[in-house]
Amino acid sequence: VQFGRVAGENRGPEPSALIDPPATKDDPYFWLRDDKRKDEKVIAYLEEENRHCKQATEHIEGLADQLYLEMKSHLKETDHDVPYAVGTTGWRYFSRTVEGKSYAIHCRTKSPARAFPEEAIASECEVILDENEVAAAHSYC
């Protein structure tokens, strides 16, 4: 595989930033590159790798679930950041997480600095971005 300036190839908007002459690196896995995800040889190889991995680790599947539950038990799923002021507009910003949801909810409030986020959430919290709503439209995010 060649890195840098290669004649006849577009390697980016700043050709002067490229290595010239190009460097050559040996990459025994380069043949696995399949940007269109259609090469049957690559797909077959990856499926075989997945089968091998599953077979090699099947004796510890229960352990993986146990470890996941153990780690999750140490997390506080419903939580929030400490609100912080940005500028002089009076808005204070914070993020919160909710049990059962995978992503953060970013909020802002004009409640006084002495108010805790629970009070801000209950009163005048404005949701700026709910990452869970963004992720809902995607199968994997």
Disulfide bonds with the S-S distance in Angstrom:
none
